[in-house]
């Protein structure tokens, strides 16, 4: 169907719709003889470009124009209308395009108008563009209808503008039909600009594939029109917007093959899209290609890449590009400054973010509220309260008015650290500055008060927010409900749940309640957890397998296995079958209580119900059996584990080796350890500690020392337990100097000796008569949170009392540990 260029909208109606200033007061005075239309229009054109020409002044100009008889230059009129069409909104004139249309309508309407200012083809082109800028493309089509009546010869510019009007009017298919089949009817031959208009409209409609088809059709047909870089860039950008990254990149390479050289806009479009798609490696590739092709990256290029890296939290890469950008004299935009600073703050680099902030101000850029917010959030996250408040106070000096978001950052910072007095002071300051708290403000305060168990204060804030018209959301209700559940006020929790439901706010789901139940169970508050479990059922929620398993775990932790078993029965009775986690939890509970038979019975039940045990299940059973000295059963279960194809991990090997050593199967453990070593199993430090002790136990002293010496070579670091094992065994062997050296190495490595180790050393030295050395170790207790154990104190009393073996050597001990006349020393 041919396009309809409707002229049914009268031009007088166009005037009424687009300008409320067409009715002017006509001055009775005629312009003076010295008045020059050319000079007047030139001055008015400059004012239109500068944004200082008001509609009243423009209409006064046309008053003078229409009262004088001499025709005005077409160039002057068209230049003036074109300046209005392109004018940005300003305080003087809010809508330049609409004013241009209104003034033209006066020329048409006034009796002498067409004699003194006759419109040309260019005039109509300007007016049609004005209609597109005023988002009234239908009126642009009406002007084209008027143009057809004038008999003026059309050109390609008018044809392209007509295409633009159709595309702005969302009549892209008609524009495409006109472009391909009917341009000759209006005496126009389409050029690259004409095609670019339709290509852009197709891409804006998410029809980039159709745009590509059109582009390739023009290329194949050849002819006078050769599509340029703008056309290719338009379609490439369209594909990126639709997420078709592959097609966009293919078209870029095809473009190069056709000899069309990409410009900075092409590269920026590609780089920006790749950054938004988080394909930073590809974005960097195109950046390098851009430079290699002699296209200089600009602010837009760097802004895209820095923002991309910042969004991904890759602050080091963002910093590298930021330095490169500024070294080239390019200035980041505010989005880049802010996102870069936010990324630094998010990764604990607030000091560097502050440096960027200072650099920004030093270069004459005035940070905005977003910039301040990013740095304040960084200080808040790191607990730098002094820096945070100093920055906040500096905002007023710089003319930046704090908004609710900024105050919320400060309140959240204090609330998270339990500094509620400070948070409340900020709230007071917020009110004093005329900033109204929002739901986030109150949500932050209420959540913190609930965490601290201050339910009364939390409810006061809840009432306050309602009284000032701030409607509580689901987050507020969940904080209060969690606080009530955690601190034992289930009645209030239930009331709040029903209040939520009455307001149409979805009540907390079972995941929410399961989390509370699990947390309380881990604290040993299983009875409170069970009360919440009952509340869940009462409000109509259905417990799931996680809820039941958490409750079972809670009873297992406090050793109430019968109740744990009853919860399992209840779970099955409501149609929820236990999974491997449920069974493993119960088995662990039984084995930790030494109820091996019950644990193994449950393990067999798993097999009957086709629930496959995991590595963790087997590890728990193996540990339980070894601890109960059921060594044969444990070895049998380990074999079963391997034969079942269950993954054997390092924890399994550690459990088995430790269990064998604990049950006097040390030789067997050493053989297994050596076999695993030949299989290149990577041991952890816990296994090496076990085996060093085992080798000392069976008098393989050199092997034990070699194993210790090889720890660093295996990529591990000795811990306090490693050093303790070595020192205790060296002392037993009588290697005092080696033990002292080992203790020094331990301290130098940063491993703090345990109280047990120091007391063991002191007792061993005392028993061997090494009084001076024992005194040296006793001196090490000063200034440390280590004290003498009862066994050590008892030994000292027996050795240094009136009848003690070493009573004559008491002066060799540190002064604070000496005693006389049977009075014991201070321990």
TANOR-V122155 format. One line per field, one symbol per residue. burial: 1 if it has 24 or more other ideal C-beta (glycine too) atoms within 12 Angstrom, else 0. A space follows every 10 residues. Layout:
burial = ???
//
This chain:
burial = 0010100010 1001101110 1101000000 1000001001 1011101110 0011101111 1111111100 0101011111 1111101000 0010111111 1111111101 0010011011 1111111111 1111011111 1111111000 0001111111 1111111110 1111110110 0010010101 1111111111 1111001101 1101110110 0000101111 1111111111 1101101110 1100100001 0111111111 1111111011 0111011001 0000101111 1111111111 1101101110 1100110001 0110111111 1111111011 0111011011 0000001111 1111111111 1101101110 1100100001 0111111111 1111110011 0111011001 0000001111 1111111111 1101101110 1100100001 0111111111 1111111011 0111011001 0000001111 0111111111 1000110111 1110110010 1011111111 1111111101 1011101101 1000000111 1111111111 1110110111 0110110000 0011111111 1111111101 1011101101 1000010100 0111111111 1110110111 0110010000 0011101111 1111111000 1001001100 1000000111 1111111111 1100010011 0110110000 1010101111 1111111001 1011111101 1000010100 0110111011 0000010001 0111001010 0000000
//
